[in-house]
Amino acid sequence: MKIFSYILIALFTGTYVFAQDTISFSEEAARKELDHAFDLSQQNKLSEAILLTNKILKLAKSGNYPKLEGRALITLGVIHSSFETDKDKALDYYKKAEDFHIEHGLDDQLLVVYNNIGVHLRDLEEYDKSTQSFYKVLDILEKKPELGGLKNRIAYNIMYNLGYNFSFYSPQDYQKALDYLFKSIELSVNSTNKRLMADIYEALGYTYWKLKDFEKAHFYYDKCIEYGKANEYLAPVELAHEHKSKAYIDQKKYKEANEQLLEQMTIADSIKKLEQFDYVKKLQTEYEVKENTEKITLIEREKELQEEVIKNARQSNIILIALIILLLIISYLLVNRTKQYKKQRDKAEELSKVKSVFYSEISHELRTPLYAVIKLSHLLLKENKNPDHKEYLESLNFSGNHLLTLINNVLELNKIESTKLNTQQIEFNLKELITNITDSLSYAIRDSNNKIKFKCDENIPKVIVGDSLKLSQILINLIANAIKFTSNGKIKIEVKLISNYHNKVELYFGISDNGVGISKENQKHIFDEYYQEETKRDKSYKGSGLGLYIVKKMLNLMDSDVFIESEINKGTKFYFKLDFSKKIEDSSVNLEFKKQLKSLKSCKFLIVDDNKINQLVTSKILNQFKLKCDVVSSGKEAVEATRNKKYDCILMDLHMPEMDGYQATERIRKFDKKVTIVALTAASREEIVSKIYGCDMDSYISKPFYEESFIKIIAESIVLRKRNGNSKIRLVS
């Protein structure tokens, strides 16, 4: 299809690039020289064409003729399109022409640039990019009414180009191709480019052929042939005969197919080829006459040789036909098998997508009520001094944390299977992290009558940088595993500094117990998915069989591994090593927390959540720190409240009916760029992070959370919003 591409470039460039009212004589001469350069390129005199065009480009720059300079850049793009090995350079010239015409406001010539880029990209079979370039032409025509005189003529070409492109897309796009092509026919009334009608009819025939509407396909192919011959434009005529032949083959009309193929071959042969054929034939005849007298004595021998050759050829043909049949059978079997594999693969991919969506939804639906259970029980433990209630509240809090661990394991398993598990770098206090984990498991520790000992090397920096979320999940699973298989015993958590170099530290983590132990045989399977080691203790749960599997997968992702040492009735030890970056802190974490909390005392907060329990929990946490807040139940109410009252920070839920948190944020940002907006959500990080930053939120906090992290993220988000205006520096919770 390259012939049609270049013809369209030539017509479009020649017709519209130089629509000027008045030009000077010297500029007129230069324009004619560019026309000559284009003609040279069509005659394959490409070196001469490039030299002449560069000469005009230099004169246009020195004489300050922007339209002429722009046209020269377009012409260089057209010339380089003729090179089989220089397609990228052609595109470079078109991009230069695009930038130049935008800079100088030459919209009429910019139309040509986008058309030529579209045609060039189509030659490279980049149909999506090509289509987008053609759409840019329509966009300019729509926005520039002053180009009305050109609109129909240019739209005529563009509608054809778009229709032609969509005819190469998938079957669901064929109707769109037909719509554009018929629109092009409607616009052809005002165009002088009558040759293009043959191209349009050929494209219509091709599209109907793909739709298996053979009657219409042949109708438009015949129109193309008639129109092309009438206008001495035979390139699409040749293609129409070729496609008619293929269409007849699809209809199993082989005689008609052969006739069309002969027509195509007839047109394809040029006069020059025919003359060369006649000349060679004449020379061959003279040579045969001259040599004939010398070969008379060898006729009999030649007959024998010919018979032998025919015999051998017959045998070879039989073997060749057998091989062809065998290859056809193998090809059929391979194609059929490939279709089956593709069908199975597509089905598996669809199931994987459905599974990912399900896990995303279930993440939000499960974590939201858990947030209320964990936080309310935690607040009640702080506020309620009645010792009779303490045990119940601790049990409730532990159950919530335990259920959260199980949910996180299931969700992390889905991420591992879908290869969506990523690491993130967060500053955190290691001692504080492990203390929080043991506190959350304190009820289970007491219930199993175990003692826990935590030993941390004093040489480890107080604040380090790494994936604290995955480290937490690894430690929770290992400590919970130790509690499960130990009764009336001791559990030891040990963290040691292995090396301290430059800005990195390597740490050793060990979790050991004196419980029932694991046999050598079972140690081979302990990290398998869904594997459960039976415990001799009478416990109310057996576990999901995912904890140790996820521990190993997470550590592998972090370029590490987990190891086990165990003996029956003596206990078990799990250990691993991890690298972290160092973070030098000027003051202690507690001092920094108090400083951040103090900075929030004068701030006004707005809680946006459609769940009444979540409203209660979040407002209770803020009230606990003596921070003022208002509460609304929908995105619309949040927008209205922000219009009527000045807030320093909005804590925004994301999943709400009618108007969700993303939409509410976009509405608020239209009239308030200063207020800090932090997402407070139970959804997974991968699901929300790009959307959050896309609508100009400042950060996000995953529920449930540690209160220190909650205050830290809010305080830092407010500071960054005030400092940077539109908060281009993002926080990661």
URCOR-V784375 format. One line per field, one symbol per residue. psi: psi as a letter, one per 20 degrees, with the letter a starting at -180 (. if undefined). burial: + if it has 9 or more other ideal C-beta (glycine too) atoms within 8 Angstrom, else -. Layout:
# URCOR-V784375
psi = ???
burial = ???
This chain:
# URCOR-V784375
psi = jhghghghggggghhihlnqgqqrghhgghghhhgggggghijjmhggggggghghgghhghjlnhhggghggghhgggihiphjkhhhghghhhggggghghjkmhghhggghghgggghhhjkmhghgghghhhghgghhinhijhhigggghggghggggggiijarhiihhhggggghhhghiihjqimhhhhggghghgggghghjknhghghghghgggggghhjlnighgghggghgghghghiknhghghghhhgghghhprhghgghgggghghgggghggighiigijgghhgggghgggghhgghgggggggggghggggggggghggggggggggghghggggggghgghgghghghhgggghghghhhghoiohhiggggggggggghghgggghgghhgghghjkjoqqqoppqogghghghghghjhghghhjlqpppppppiipqgprpanhghgghgggggghggghjppkbppppppqogqopckqqpqpppoqrlbhrpqhgihhihjqpjppppqiqnriqirijhghghgggghhhklarqqppqqpjhaqppqrqqqqqqopphrqggggghggghiihjqpqppopiohghgggghggghhjlpqqrprjrhghggghhhiqpqhppopqhnqrfoahgggggghihioihppoppoqjrqghhhghhghhjkrhaqppqrrqhghgggggghggghghhifjmipqqp.
burial = ---++++++++++++++---------++-++-++++++-++----+-+++-++++++-++--+-+++++++++++++++++++---+-+++-++++++-++----++++++++++++++++++---+--++-++++++-++-----+--++++++++++++++++++-+---++-++++++++++-++--+-++++++++++++++++++---+-++++++++++-+++-+-++++++++++++++++++-----+++-++-++--+------+--------------------+------+-------------------------------------------------+--++--++-+++-+++-++++++++++++--+----++--++++++++++++++++++++++++-+--+----+-+-+-+++++++-++++++--+-+-+---+---+-+++++++-+++++++++++++++++--+++++++-+------++++++++++-++++---++--++---+---+-+-------++++++++++++++-+-+-+-+----+++++++++++++-+---+--++-+++-++--+++++++-+-+++++++++++++-+-+++++++++++-++----++++++++-+--+++++++++++-----++++++++++---++--++-+++++++++++-+++++++++++++++--+--+---+-+
